[in-house]
Every structure is written in C-alpha cells, then in structure tokens.
C-alpha cells in the first residue's frame, strides 16, 4: 500500500512491542493426550482440563505422556503471577469466611481453566497474603473481596503486565458519636 507521494504506508504502530508471554507456557504441544503427574489435569487439543472419569484411565495408559502442568511447575518453583495482600483490623475475626470466599473464587476459576490456582496463603503479622499462579485470579479475588466486604482494592502491575499486586484494605468501623447512640437507645425504649 502506498500514498500519493510514493511513500510506503507503515502499520508497525499497531503491533505490540513484546506481547505477554508466560515463561511456563508449553511451546510445543505433545502428540496425543498428556496428563500432569501431580494434579492429574489432562492436556488435549491444546487445552488443559480436569476430568475425574478420564484421568485414572489416562494415568494408567502407557501411551499417555506424563508431564508437569505449568501451574504445578509454578507452584514448585514458587513463581506467583499474582499477589493479593489483605489489610484489615478485623481480619482475624473474618478469616475463616475470607478463606472460604477465596476457595470459592478459585473453584470457579479452576472449572474454566485448571491453570488458575491459589499457590499459598501466608499470614504476615496482621496481614494475609495470597499468591496465585495467574494475574487474573488475583484480580478476581480482589473484586470478590470488595463485593463481599466493601473496602478498597488497589491494583499494581509490574513491568509488561507479567505480575499484579492487589492490595485490599477492609472497611474500618468508625465508632458512632455518643449522642446518636444515646438517641437510638432512647427511641427503642
């Protein structure tokens, strides 16, 4: 394609400089089905999925390639792509509920893509830190916390969007002024 003056029309501005590439992604797909040795995720047609019925059959078959899926490799190498930090004065009181919420968000994510997993949950003094194998899962956890408990979430991406840090700060309960509390007590009596 050219312009009136004979100069070449360039579309290089449309190309991304370096697209996001996962260093743990499989570069070459194995021929036939493959199964993860650790989590029994099945790799067929360039997609990972869980199947409780097929997994034992494929694991027993000598023709099936046994390998380690990218999520299990990230967990082994301690390579998180998402870190969620929870800061809240009432965190200890609500910790079992929050862990249940995180488990539910992870279960929904794993049903769509088995490579989206929570690596570990670590208590750091008053804070709670969740490490995930995927940046999208960390963002989902942050949004779920804001929906359920209110508060605010701040998202900070690293260079070229390879990692996200989500900092969630819970709602701080403010004590009511004594006059309003007394008025409410009187109106109820």
N, C-alpha and C positions, 0 to 999 in steps of 0.2 A: 504494500500500500504506500502511496506517495502523496505529497501535497503539490500545490501548483508550482512551487519553485524547484521541485525535483528532490526535496529533502525526504528522507525516509521517516515514516511515522513510527514512533517507538512506544511500545506498551510495557516497558520494564517497570514503570511505576506501579503497575497492578500486581506484580509478583512480590510475595513476601520475601523479606531478607533471608531469614532462616526459619522455616516453619518448625513448630514444636515437634520434637521427636523424642519419644521415650527411649532411653538407653537400654531398657529391658525388653523392648518390643521384639518379637520374633521377625528376623529379616527374611527368613526363608521358611515357608510352610512345609511341614513333613507330608510325605505322600501317605494317604490313608489316615485313619483316626489315630489320635495320640491321647494320652491320659497323664495327668500330673501325679507323680508318686506320692505327694504329701496330702493334697486336698481332694484328689480324685475328680478334678474338673476335666471335662472332655473337650478336646480340640478337634472340630470337624468343620470343613468348609470355611476355613479362616476365621472361626468364631469359637470362643470359649463358652461353655455352658455346663450346668450341673444336671445330671440325670441319675437318680438313685437306682433305677432299674438297670440301665445300661452299664454303669460304672463297674460293678463287680465282674460282669461278663468281659468287658474290655480289659480289665486289670488281669484277668486270668488268661487271656488270649496271648500266645507267644508272638503273634503278628503285630500287635498293637505296640507302638513306640511309647516307652515310658520316659517322661521328661519332667522338668520342674516348670510350672507355670510362672509367668512374670510376677504375679502377686506374691507367690511363695518365695520367689527369689528376692524380691524387695524386702520382705519380712526377715528373711535370713540375713541379708546384708544391712539391715536397719537403714533403709533408704526411703524415708517418708516424702511424699509429694504434697502432703497437706498436714498442717499442724493447727489444731484448734485449742486455744487457751481459754479456760473459763475462770472468770474473776467475779466473785460474789461473796458478800459477807455471810449469806445464808446457805452457802454451798453444801456444807456438811449435813444440814437438815434435809436437803432435797437431793442428795447424791444418789440414793437408790432409784428415785424417779428419773433423774437425768441419765443414769446409766441405762435404764430401760428404754428411754427415748432414743438414745444413741444406738442401742441394739435394734430397735425398730427401723430407724433410718438405714442402718447398714443392711438389714434383711431385705428391705425394699430395693436397695441399690444392687445387692448381690443377685436378686432374682432377675434383674435386667442384664447385669454384667458381673460375672464372678470375680473379675479382677479388681473391683471396687471393694476394699475391705478396711476395717479398722485394724491397725497393726498392734497398737497397745494403748492402754490408758494409764497414765502415770500421775501420781499425786506429788505436787511440788509445793511444799509448805501449805499455804491457804488455797492455792490454785489447783486446777485439774487440767492436764494436758492430754489431748487425744491425737495420736498420729495415724494418718491414713495413707493408703497406697496410691490414692488418686486425689488430685486437687478438687475435682467436682464433688466428691464425697464430703470433703471438709467444708465446702460452701453449703452443701445441703444440711449438714449438721448445724452450722451457724444459723441458717434460715429457720430450721426447726426450733432451735432454742429461742429465737426472737418471737416466733409464733406462739410457743407454749408459755414461756416465762416472761415475755416482754424484754426489756433491757435493750442494749445496743450491740451491734456487731460491726467490727471494722475489718476490712479485707485488705491485705497487703501482699502483692505479688512480687516474686523475685524476678531476676533478670530473665527476659524472654518467656515469662509465664510458666516456668518449669515447676514452681512451688508456690503455694499460697499459705499465708499465716492468717488465721482468723482469730481475732480477739473478741470474745463475748464478755460483756460486763452486765451482770444481772441488775435488776431494779433494786435500788436501795430504798428500804421503807423509811419514810420520814415520820417522826412522832407527831401526832396531832397536837395542836395547841390545847392547853388545859381548859380554856374557856369553851371551846367547841365540844370537847369530850364531856364536860360537865352539862352543857346544854342538851346533848344527846341523852345522857343518863337521866336527866330530869324529865325529858319528853317521853321516855319509855315508862317512867314510873307513874 
